[in-house]
């Protein structure tokens, strides 16, 4: 009898499928759905490669290597010795591009984290308490949204000074309203659920309910927004560096490298091609990965 029962539960395709899904964790289920999007998987692989190259640059590429000049090698075209060629001072463009990964990823991830931290708190408070607090926070974010992000970033760097920390602030500040509105919408959706009323009934404080009950249950759209924000931050930081408001020279940052090479774009186009290509592909890969993550987290797309 036991053998027949075991066969009935495991011998059919439906039984095997149900057991397979029963063993799959939440992260495993997300990865299972994300694998169906080939573009997202390829983009995830490229982002992983960027992180590996960044680790390589920390271990094997020094600041002296990327800033050392050699006038005899000025404007060398790409070759086996110098895969990306050299710039107007004879510096190896390949090493400088790899070294610049750390700045672009640091700015992208750091700016997204700073915007998320501030916007999450403001949006959660506005959505949960409502009333005058909601109006005050939302009107403040409306004012901040009305200022063009690039212009606001230029003003912040010009006032505070040109360094990496101020660039992070300049890139992250214009994105705070986006996170605040996203979090507020998620909180408004979740705060009316029964488990929130149960938490109030047992005497939990408002802030404990917000950050232990409400926010964790509305994180899916916030996670996707954070992912896409990384790609946007890389583009904004590169734009500010291109305009001279980014990381101070001679530090190799992709936007600054494109800006330095534009004067020689006809005679030595490789000076702008390679850092510009890294900017484009990195932002594109992160955005495609974010789209794939959005589809994987959307319960309506479950199969």
Secondary structure, DSSP 8 states (H G I E B T S, - for coil): -HHHHHHHHHSSHHHHHHHHHHH--HHHHHHHHHTT-HHHHHHHHHHHHHHHHHHHHHHH--HHHHH---GGGTT----SSSTT-B-TT--BHHHHHHHHHHHHHHHHHHHHHHHHHHHHHHHHHHHHH-HHHHHHHHHHHHHHHTS-HHHHHHHHHHHH-SSHHHHHHHHHHTTHHHHHHHHHHHHHHHTTSHHHHHHHHTT--HHHHIIIIIGGGG-HHHHHHHHHHHHHHHHHHHHHHHTT-SS-TTS--HHHHHHHHGGGTTT-THHHHHHHHHHHHHHHHHHHHHHHHHHHH-GGG--
